[in-house]
Amino acid sequence: MTQKLGQEQVEEKETQYERTSQGPGLDTRQRMNTYGRKPLIDQVTNGWRGDVKISEEGGDYEPGFCDIEDEGSCPNVSRDIVRSRRFRRMLALVAVAAILAYYAWQAYLRPRLLEDWEFKEGFISGRGNGTYGMAHSGDFDGTAIKDIDVALVPGGKADHEGKRRLVFIGDIHGCKKELLHLLDKIDFDSAKDHLIATGDVVSKGPDSAGVLDELIRIGAESVRGNHEDRLVEAAKTMLDDDVDVPSAATTSKGYSKDAALLKQMKPRHMRYLYDMPLMLRIPALPLAKHPGKPHIAEEITVIHAGLVPHVPLEKQDPYFVMNMRSIDHKTHVPSALHETKKGNSKPWFNIWNWYQDRIDRGRSVDGFHVYSYAEWLGKQAPHGWFEKVRHVLPSKHNDKVMPQVAVYGHDSKMGLQLHRWTTYITETMTINHFFLRASHANVSALAKFYTTALKPIGYTLIIQPAPGLYGFGSDYPYFWLKALEPGETPVSTHTAFNAPDHKAVDDFWKLAQEAGGKDEGAPGLRHDYSVSPYYAAFVRDLDGNVIEAVCLGK
């Protein structure tokens, strides 16, 4: 009854309010105060907050793990964590670390791993022919492997004080004058020094017979190069007084030159050429106590062109020993070209150095190709537990295979190549060095410019004997910067540097501009510059000199 009367009173007041609101004299708030009506916002009570929840089973309600009404639930805790500054800083650091890790993987780790696999692929049994396919020797009319006389070894039994020297010289190519100049430069003494040439001592130059006479006179040795081999083979049919020298018009240009050169050869020359071994083996030098630079403490093999790694010297193919430039990294088939049509070619010395370094570090070569039944039995022979443990652990040297150093010539297009396990002996240069006169104000900046620009072609700042004087080169300062006197104006010049490959030309062009040079010609082939593929790039230095990097192909 009370509830009903209360409801009727409310309805009566609302009716009175509606009637009165139509009349003048009172504003809305006055009317609301008059009839006891409050604003709606004051009537909101949120009574649901005081409700007691009951579970479906009828017991007390317990909040769940993801109940948003529970302050300690997962969503609420996660929200508080995300809103905190510490979490945001940590998230930023993780993002930066992830970006750096991705960059390190893409720029360094991944290329290294891929390159390592490419080098390893050709060694593994069952993957194509691999090295196993090249494990045979070809025909060679002469001495395949010759060991150097122990009396000539520096630090050997005949040289306890280590005063003897072994002098290696690259492709001489009939340049007697340059050979004599070089020997004089190094104070060569045939009584205590022994000269070893890396082949191709004849042809191209003006005095092949004179070079051979000088080598014979000083007791020098040389391995057989492709040019000597051509002469030896040609001599079997051409050395006849009744045979006329064929002209280039009736035969190939090379055949005609070989025939003309053979006519200049005396019996002593031909005997010297024929006695050249395919490979010259030098034992580890007794006084080279410390492996690595600057001493070579391992066995040295001198060849003209290259060797297939993991193939015994006795099984190397003679033709490729004298002509090799690259190796297919999947099959280990050598090539006389820098790049074959298959696109799998790698410089042979890169694969050689990878393999020798693996042996030197004591890393396993299990699963690599073998070459004979006896070698296979040796790998299958049982070992005790101590031998097995010792085989797994890294060691200084592998017991079965020892690393070797290869000294070679032949491939002048690659430029100077000095590696741990291979050394390329460059051909004789007729130009010893040259100077670029730089403005006095710019000489320091130019030195920094050339230090950066010439790095891709293998040139570094070797010497700075005086202020304003800088010598750049690979193994010798061939290129010099010299400051002019204050007030003198430099004369613009054009200097071209040999680059080992197209990438070196591209890098030269890019780095030279980053160092302050101006573009004078983007990398590309210049078909009107040479009959050979002429890939070059041009940049103008700070003094206005034009410098060029060129890779001249065949």
Phi, psi and omega per residue, in radians:
M1 nan -0.696 3.141
T2 -1.171 -0.710 -3.133
Q3 -1.136 -0.644 -3.123
K4 -1.214 -0.715 3.116
L5 -1.144 -0.664 3.113
G6 -1.087 -0.706 3.139
Q7 -1.165 -0.672 3.134
E8 -1.176 -0.611 3.121
Q9 -1.158 -0.717 3.130
V10 -1.094 -0.784 -3.105
E11 -1.142 -0.623 3.133
E12 -1.169 -0.715 3.118
K13 -1.138 -0.707 3.111
E14 -1.082 -0.652 3.128
T15 -1.182 -0.727 3.084
Q16 -1.098 -0.668 3.132
Y17 -1.106 -0.739 -3.119
E18 -1.140 -0.657 -3.135
R19 -1.217 -0.743 -3.056
T20 -1.294 -0.524 -3.067
S21 -1.132 -0.289 3.137
Q22 -1.391 -0.273 -3.086
G23 -1.589 2.828 -3.132
P24 -1.454 2.919 2.971
G25 1.896 -0.468 -3.115
L26 -2.146 2.354 3.042
D27 -1.441 3.105 -3.012
T28 -1.108 -0.851 -3.109
R29 -1.099 -0.684 3.111
Q30 -1.103 -0.717 3.115
R31 -1.106 -0.727 -3.125
M32 -1.129 -0.688 3.112
N33 -1.190 -0.617 -3.113
T34 -1.138 -0.721 -3.071
Y35 -1.752 0.135 3.048
G36 1.361 0.298 3.136
R37 -1.520 2.280 3.117
K38 -1.757 2.779 3.028
P39 -1.049 2.645 -3.086
L40 -1.084 -0.638 -3.110
I41 -1.078 -0.527 3.140
D42 -1.353 -0.230 -3.116
Q43 -1.617 -0.092 3.118
V44 -1.346 2.191 -3.061
T45 -1.975 -0.314 -3.073
N46 0.878 0.827 -3.107
G47 -1.154 -0.313 -3.121
W48 -1.108 -0.399 -3.140
R49 -1.153 -0.443 -3.129
G50 -1.600 -0.032 3.140
D51 -1.181 2.485 3.084
V52 -1.687 2.110 -3.117
K53 -1.447 2.499 3.135
I54 -2.163 2.341 -3.136
S55 -1.209 2.920 -3.131
E56 -1.097 -0.519 3.137
E57 -1.396 -0.111 3.108
G58 1.735 -0.121 -3.135
G59 -1.549 -3.010 3.099
D60 -1.150 2.515 -3.126
Y61 -1.436 2.283 3.086
E62 -2.017 2.173 -3.117
P63 -1.112 2.526 3.141
G64 -1.498 3.111 -3.079
F65 -1.112 -0.614 -3.100
C66 -1.928 0.392 3.134
D67 -1.321 2.044 -3.073
I68 -1.206 -0.260 3.140
E69 -1.391 -0.226 3.132
D70 -1.670 2.109 -3.115
E71 -1.079 -0.431 -3.139
G72 -1.667 0.160 -3.136
S73 -1.274 2.871 -3.100
C74 -1.006 -0.840 -3.128
P75 -1.054 -0.743 -3.096
N76 -1.218 -0.702 3.101
V77 -1.134 -0.743 3.132
S78 -1.083 -0.696 3.119
R79 -1.080 -0.734 -3.131
D80 -1.168 -0.658 3.136
I81 -1.142 -0.793 -3.110
V82 -1.105 -0.606 -3.119
R83 -1.312 -0.259 -3.074
S84 -1.341 2.513 3.135
R85 -1.164 -0.642 -3.132
R86 -1.058 -0.742 -3.140
F87 -1.118 -0.716 -3.139
R88 -1.139 -0.653 3.084
R89 -1.138 -0.756 3.118
M90 -1.097 -0.702 3.119
L91 -1.110 -0.689 3.103
A92 -1.132 -0.728 3.115
L93 -1.119 -0.723 3.112
V94 -1.098 -0.710 3.128
A95 -1.107 -0.759 3.112
V96 -1.109 -0.743 3.125
A97 -1.100 -0.679 3.124
A98 -1.139 -0.712 3.119
I99 -1.127 -0.767 3.127
L100 -1.124 -0.707 3.117
A101 -1.112 -0.706 3.111
Y102 -1.134 -0.735 3.125
Y103 -1.119 -0.754 3.117
A104 -1.092 -0.659 3.119
W105 -1.169 -0.820 -3.088
Q106 -1.258 -0.684 -3.020
A107 -1.545 -0.437 -3.026
Y108 -2.238 -1.041 -3.008
L109 -1.162 -0.863 -3.086
R110 -1.080 -0.830 3.086
P111 -1.058 -0.657 3.126
R112 -1.134 -0.750 -3.141
L113 -1.163 -0.719 3.107
L114 -1.119 -0.755 3.119
E115 -1.116 -0.709 3.119
D116 -1.083 -0.714 3.125
W117 -1.195 -0.691 3.116
E118 -1.056 -0.710 3.119
F119 -1.206 -0.648 -3.068
K120 -1.324 -0.501 -2.989
E121 -0.971 -0.708 -3.090
G122 -1.283 -0.233 -3.126
F123 -1.555 -0.336 -2.961
I124 -1.422 2.305 3.099
S125 -1.111 2.476 3.072
G126 1.575 -0.118 3.112
R127 -1.866 1.530 -3.088
G128 1.205 -2.798 3.113
N129 -1.319 -0.699 3.136
G130 1.007 -2.782 3.138
T131 -1.071 -0.511 -3.108
Y132 -1.034 -0.600 -3.125
G133 -1.169 -0.364 -3.136
M134 -1.791 0.137 -3.066
A135 -1.432 1.064 3.056
H136 -2.682 2.651 -3.141
S137 -1.737 2.644 3.089
G138 -1.749 -2.987 -3.141
D139 -1.400 2.403 3.091
F140 -2.559 2.125 -3.116
D141 -1.574 1.488 -3.135
G142 2.719 -2.859 -3.137
T143 -1.500 2.086 -3.112
A144 -1.314 -0.874 -3.093
I145 -2.266 2.238 3.108
K146 -2.193 2.359 3.066
D147 -1.644 2.355 -3.119
I148 -1.131 2.609 3.089
D149 -1.067 2.213 -3.084
V150 -1.061 -0.443 3.128
A151 -1.188 -0.287 -3.114
L152 -1.662 -0.089 -3.092
V153 -1.347 2.141 3.091
P154 -1.038 2.294 -3.132
G155 1.404 0.095 -3.135
G156 -1.407 -2.863 -3.082
K157 -1.083 -0.560 -3.125
A158 -1.594 0.073 -3.083
D159 -2.580 1.197 -3.063
H160 -1.122 -0.531 -3.094
E161 -1.538 -0.088 3.090
G162 1.217 0.670 -3.123
K163 -1.587 -0.248 3.137
R164 -1.273 2.749 3.081
R165 -2.298 2.482 2.922
L166 -1.767 2.132 -3.103
V167 -1.951 2.094 3.127
F168 -1.785 2.330 3.121
I169 -2.240 2.373 -3.138
G170 -1.358 -2.863 -3.029
D171 -0.973 1.950 -3.098
I172 -1.454 -0.647 3.051
H173 0.903 0.869 3.002
G174 1.259 0.264 -3.120
C175 -1.687 1.420 -3.086
K176 -1.167 -0.737 -3.098
K177 -1.033 -0.801 3.137
E178 -1.173 -0.617 3.104
L179 -1.091 -0.816 3.139
L180 -1.113 -0.681 3.122
H181 -1.110 -0.707 -3.137
L182 -1.165 -0.755 3.125
L183 -1.099 -0.650 3.096
D184 -1.203 -0.602 -3.120
K185 -1.123 -0.621 -3.091
I186 -1.707 0.168 -3.137
D187 0.950 0.888 -3.088
F188 -1.186 2.306 3.130
D189 -2.226 1.907 -3.070
S190 -1.119 -0.277 3.125
A191 -1.278 -0.506 -3.115
K192 -2.215 -0.151 -3.141
D193 -1.943 2.625 3.092
H194 -2.228 2.162 -3.096
L195 -1.652 2.352 3.089
I196 -2.214 2.102 3.106
A197 -1.671 2.565 -3.099
T198 -1.633 0.420 3.085
G199 1.679 3.011 -3.084
D200 0.940 0.914 3.083
V201 -1.473 -0.228 -3.084
V202 -2.016 3.023 3.085
S203 1.235 2.885 -3.110
K204 1.225 -0.915 -3.083
G205 -1.370 3.077 -3.028
P206 -1.430 -0.285 -2.984
D207 -2.486 1.202 3.136
S208 -1.157 -0.721 3.130
A209 -1.108 -0.662 3.118
G210 -1.157 -0.651 3.084
V211 -1.097 -0.796 3.137
L212 -1.093 -0.702 3.108
D213 -1.076 -0.705 -3.137
E214 -1.198 -0.718 3.108
L215 -1.110 -0.697 3.106
I216 -1.151 -0.699 -3.080
R217 -1.113 -0.712 -3.073
I218 -1.611 0.068 3.098
G219 1.260 0.528 -3.113
A220 -1.346 2.746 3.033
E221 -2.013 2.730 3.087
S222 -2.607 2.481 2.987
V223 -1.435 2.840 -3.086
R224 -1.450 2.240 3.059
G225 -1.731 3.112 -3.120
N226 -1.145 -0.542 3.123
H227 -1.259 -0.711 3.075
E228 -1.142 -0.673 -3.132
D229 -1.139 -0.663 3.085
R230 -1.097 -0.716 3.130
L231 -1.162 -0.727 3.134
V232 -1.088 -0.739 3.131
E233 -1.219 -0.695 -3.132
A234 -1.180 -0.539 -3.111
A235 -1.101 -0.410 -3.122
K236 -1.153 -0.423 -3.112
T237 -2.072 -0.348 -3.017
M238 -1.726 -0.468 -3.042
L239 -1.306 1.328 3.106
D240 -2.517 2.173 -3.074
D241 -1.062 -0.405 -3.109
D242 -1.512 -0.113 -3.114
V243 -1.608 2.144 3.104
D244 -1.308 2.619 3.101
V245 -1.260 2.099 -3.137
P246 -1.184 2.618 3.124
S247 -1.605 2.836 3.130
A248 -1.147 -0.367 -3.135
A249 -1.296 -0.478 -3.103
T250 -1.770 -0.173 -3.137
T251 -2.586 -3.084 -3.141
S252 -1.215 2.707 -3.111
K253 -1.081 -0.751 3.136
G254 -1.121 -0.700 3.139
Y255 -1.131 -0.701 3.122
S256 -1.125 -0.729 3.127
K257 -1.163 -0.687 3.113
D258 -1.092 -0.713 -3.135
A259 -1.135 -0.730 3.116
A260 -1.148 -0.657 3.135
L261 -1.203 -0.638 3.129
L262 -1.100 -0.543 3.115
K263 -1.157 -0.377 3.123
Q264 -1.536 -0.231 -3.061
M265 -1.378 2.392 3.041
K266 -1.714 2.902 3.133
P267 -0.957 -0.649 3.132
R268 -1.139 -0.598 3.105
H269 -1.171 -0.807 -3.131
M270 -1.134 -0.631 3.107
R271 -1.124 -0.701 3.132
Y272 -1.149 -0.743 3.121
L273 -1.099 -0.757 -3.092
Y274 -1.187 -0.567 -3.115
D275 -1.360 -0.127 3.116
M276 -1.122 2.173 3.115
P277 -1.340 2.805 3.057
L278 -1.237 -0.680 3.133
M279 -2.390 2.454 3.087
L280 -2.034 2.136 -3.054
R281 -1.821 2.271 -3.136
I282 -2.082 2.205 -3.132
P283 -1.210 2.883 3.087
A284 -1.003 2.307 -3.075
L285 -1.221 2.189 -3.032
P286 -1.014 -0.599 -3.064
L287 -1.555 -0.021 3.109
A288 -1.496 1.444 -3.033
K289 -1.278 -0.561 -2.996
H290 -1.912 2.068 3.113
P291 -1.095 2.696 3.095
G292 1.554 -3.001 -3.093
K293 -1.144 2.521 -0.082
P294 -1.596 0.140 -3.089
H295 -1.769 2.537 3.011
I296 -1.822 1.927 -3.050
A297 -1.791 0.125 -3.121
E298 -1.949 2.984 3.086
E299 -1.109 2.458 -3.105
I300 -1.978 2.345 3.030
T301 -2.062 2.153 3.125
V302 -1.727 2.179 3.078
I303 -2.372 2.998 -3.140
H304 -1.473 -0.810 -3.001
A305 -2.020 -0.978 -3.074
G306 -3.127 3.080 3.141
L307 -2.408 2.615 3.018
V308 -1.521 2.140 -3.110
P309 -1.146 2.648 3.093
H310 1.219 0.124 3.030
V311 -1.872 2.187 3.117
P312 -0.968 2.617 -3.114
L313 -1.001 -0.620 -3.123
E314 -1.135 -0.373 -3.081
K315 -1.831 0.076 3.118
Q316 -1.206 2.486 3.117
D317 -1.348 2.097 -3.068
P318 -0.992 -0.700 -3.102
Y319 -1.040 -0.798 -3.102
F320 -1.291 -0.492 3.053
V321 -1.058 -0.548 -3.116
M322 -1.702 -0.175 -3.018
N323 -2.337 -0.089 -3.013
M324 -1.123 2.466 2.986
R325 -2.254 -0.557 -3.111
S326 -2.491 2.956 3.114
I327 -2.369 2.398 2.992
D328 -1.222 2.059 -3.014
H329 -1.229 -0.251 3.115
K330 -1.584 -0.667 -3.079
T331 -1.901 -0.255 -3.069
H332 1.104 0.396 3.028
V333 -1.386 2.119 -3.117
P334 -1.302 2.901 3.089
S335 -2.555 2.613 3.054
A336 -1.420 -0.073 3.136
L337 -1.718 2.782 3.039
H338 -1.319 -0.566 -3.111
E339 -2.497 2.279 3.113
T340 -1.739 3.000 -3.094
K341 -1.159 -0.483 -3.118
K342 -1.221 -0.404 3.102
G343 1.384 0.253 -3.133
N344 -1.803 0.204 -3.014
S345 -1.317 2.437 3.010
K346 -2.269 2.532 3.019
P347 -0.932 2.319 -3.021
W348 -1.038 -0.588 -3.084
F349 -1.228 -0.422 3.070
N350 -1.159 -0.795 3.122
I351 -1.202 -0.683 3.105
W352 -1.049 -0.839 -3.135
N353 -1.130 -0.657 3.101
W354 -1.058 -0.791 -3.097
Y355 -1.197 -0.788 -3.126
Q356 -1.137 -0.659 3.118
D357 -1.158 -0.627 3.094
R358 -1.101 -0.740 3.125
I359 -1.159 -0.770 -3.086
D360 -1.104 -0.583 3.141
R361 -1.417 -0.056 3.120
G362 1.366 0.304 3.130
R363 -1.350 2.640 -3.012
S364 -1.172 2.486 2.995
V365 -2.057 0.344 3.069
D366 -1.085 2.446 -3.111
G367 1.553 -0.135 3.076
F368 -1.325 2.838 -3.081
H369 -1.108 2.618 2.999
V370 -2.114 2.914 -2.921
Y371 -2.141 -0.167 -3.127
S372 -2.660 2.843 3.129
Y373 -1.107 -0.638 3.138
A374 -1.126 -0.728 3.110
E375 -1.148 -0.655 3.117
W376 -1.108 -0.752 3.103
L377 -1.076 -0.679 3.124
G378 -1.083 -0.662 3.121
K379 -1.288 -0.458 -3.130
Q380 -1.547 -0.137 -3.078
A381 -1.070 2.375 -3.117
P382 -1.205 2.598 3.117
H383 -2.219 2.687 3.056
G384 -1.301 3.033 -3.090
W385 -1.099 -0.592 3.127
F386 -1.149 -0.729 3.135
E387 -1.139 -0.672 -3.137
K388 -1.133 -0.750 3.129
V389 -1.143 -0.759 -3.129
R390 -1.130 -0.546 -3.133
H391 -1.247 -0.581 -3.121
V392 -1.312 -0.727 -3.093
L393 -1.215 2.496 3.081
P394 -1.059 2.465 3.119
S395 -2.346 2.929 -3.097
K396 -1.119 -0.764 3.123
H397 -2.432 2.668 3.047
N398 -1.357 2.362 -3.078
D399 -1.195 -0.520 -3.020
K400 -1.613 -0.615 -3.087
V401 -2.230 2.318 3.116
M402 -1.915 2.477 3.121
P403 -1.168 2.692 -3.130
Q404 -2.298 2.643 3.057
V405 -1.816 2.320 3.115
A406 -1.928 2.259 3.061
V407 -1.966 2.221 -3.004
Y408 -2.555 3.044 3.097
G409 -2.303 -2.282 2.917
H410 1.332 -1.037 -2.902
D411 -1.679 1.354 -3.085
S412 -1.209 -0.407 -3.114
K413 -1.118 -0.434 -3.125
M414 -1.404 -0.170 -3.121
G415 1.275 -3.041 -3.115
L416 -1.120 2.291 3.137
Q417 -2.283 1.828 3.106
L418 -2.011 1.914 3.138
H419 -2.201 3.027 -3.110
R420 -1.075 -0.660 -3.019
W421 -2.034 0.027 3.067
T422 -2.475 2.553 3.071
T423 -2.389 2.109 3.092
Y424 -1.624 2.160 3.115
I425 -1.612 2.022 -3.053
T426 -1.233 2.751 3.082
E427 -1.255 2.778 3.140
T428 -1.129 2.297 3.098
M429 -1.727 2.327 3.106
T430 -1.376 -0.415 3.044
I431 -1.746 2.118 -3.077
N432 -1.384 -0.797 3.122
H433 -2.918 2.922 3.061
F434 -2.582 2.754 -3.062
F435 -1.923 2.508 2.972
L436 -2.027 2.033 -3.112
R437 -1.426 2.064 -3.059
A438 -1.839 2.616 3.089
S439 -1.096 2.534 -3.062
H440 -1.037 -0.641 -3.079
A441 -1.307 -0.476 -3.020
N442 -1.805 -0.026 -2.959
V443 -1.089 -0.693 3.126
S444 -1.153 -0.755 3.116
A445 -1.148 -0.641 3.109
L446 -1.163 -0.631 3.098
A447 -1.081 -0.736 3.087
K448 -1.165 -0.669 3.129
F449 -1.054 -0.872 -3.099
Y450 -1.254 -0.498 3.056
T451 -1.060 -0.686 3.130
T452 -1.378 -0.825 -3.005
A453 -1.176 -0.625 -3.045
L454 -1.560 -0.028 -3.120
K455 -1.058 -0.738 -3.129
P456 -1.088 -0.437 -3.126
I457 -1.654 0.110 3.045
G458 1.628 0.165 3.134
Y459 -1.668 2.400 3.054
T460 -2.321 2.928 3.056
L461 -1.329 1.897 -3.055
I462 -1.566 -0.683 -3.007
I463 -2.615 2.564 3.009
Q464 -2.385 1.430 -3.011
P465 -1.258 -0.329 -3.103
A466 -2.719 2.790 3.084
P467 -1.014 2.334 3.133
G468 1.364 0.242 -3.123
L469 -2.332 2.091 -3.056
Y470 -2.298 2.338 3.116
G471 -2.011 2.168 -3.121
F472 -1.997 2.606 3.076
G473 3.044 -3.064 3.103
S474 -1.670 -1.069 3.087
D475 -2.039 -0.051 -3.050
Y476 -2.783 2.508 -3.122
P477 -1.297 1.522 3.135
Y478 -1.380 -0.509 -3.017
F479 -2.081 2.184 -3.063
W480 -2.112 2.506 2.932
L481 -1.904 2.279 3.112
K482 -2.337 2.262 -3.085
A483 -1.294 2.388 3.008
L484 -1.326 2.926 3.042
E485 -1.220 2.617 3.118
P486 -0.955 2.305 3.138
G487 1.688 -0.359 3.112
E488 -1.326 2.514 -3.113
T489 -1.773 2.227 3.133
P490 -1.240 2.643 3.084
V491 -1.708 2.244 -3.088
S492 -1.139 2.377 -3.140
T493 -2.268 2.947 3.057
H494 -2.206 2.104 -3.107
T495 -2.185 2.264 3.139
A496 -1.961 2.360 3.127
F497 -2.018 2.384 3.068
N498 -1.215 2.372 3.075
A499 -2.014 2.517 -3.075
P500 -1.225 -0.486 -3.114
D501 -2.775 3.108 -3.098
H502 -1.131 -0.646 -3.130
K503 -1.071 -0.680 3.114
A504 -1.099 -0.649 3.082
V505 -1.134 -0.768 3.133
D506 -1.078 -0.789 -3.129
D507 -1.147 -0.686 3.090
F508 -1.011 -0.843 -3.104
W509 -1.082 -0.730 -3.113
K510 -1.215 -0.864 -3.078
L511 -1.183 -0.627 3.139
A512 -1.091 -0.669 3.108
Q513 -1.258 -0.664 3.097
E514 -1.120 -0.469 3.138
A515 -1.493 0.030 3.075
G516 2.018 -0.022 3.127
G517 -1.356 2.898 3.133
K518 -1.982 2.426 -3.109
D519 -1.117 2.248 3.074
E520 -2.126 0.088 -3.131
G521 2.765 2.017 -3.088
A522 -1.204 2.779 3.119
P523 -1.032 2.425 3.129
G524 2.954 2.994 3.126
L525 -1.377 2.369 3.046
R526 -1.931 1.671 -3.011
H527 -1.228 -0.379 -3.107
D528 -1.675 0.099 -3.116
Y529 -1.590 -0.485 -3.032
S530 -2.815 2.730 3.048
V531 -1.281 -0.372 3.059
S532 -1.578 2.704 3.077
P533 -0.978 2.057 -3.029
Y534 -1.976 1.681 -3.121
Y535 -1.760 2.049 -2.996
A536 -2.566 2.864 3.031
A537 -2.489 2.643 -3.032
F538 -2.276 2.454 3.103
V539 -2.473 2.532 3.085
R540 -1.775 2.275 -3.082
D541 -1.440 -3.026 -3.031
L542 -1.180 -0.396 3.113
D543 -1.665 0.009 -3.132
G544 1.632 0.045 3.090
N545 -1.311 2.477 3.084
V546 -1.637 2.199 3.062
I547 -2.063 2.596 -3.013
E548 -2.370 2.475 2.955
A549 -2.004 2.256 -3.050
V550 -2.330 2.404 2.998
C551 -2.019 1.931 -3.067
L552 -1.724 1.964 -3.140
G553 -1.585 -2.954 -3.133
K554 -1.616 nan nan
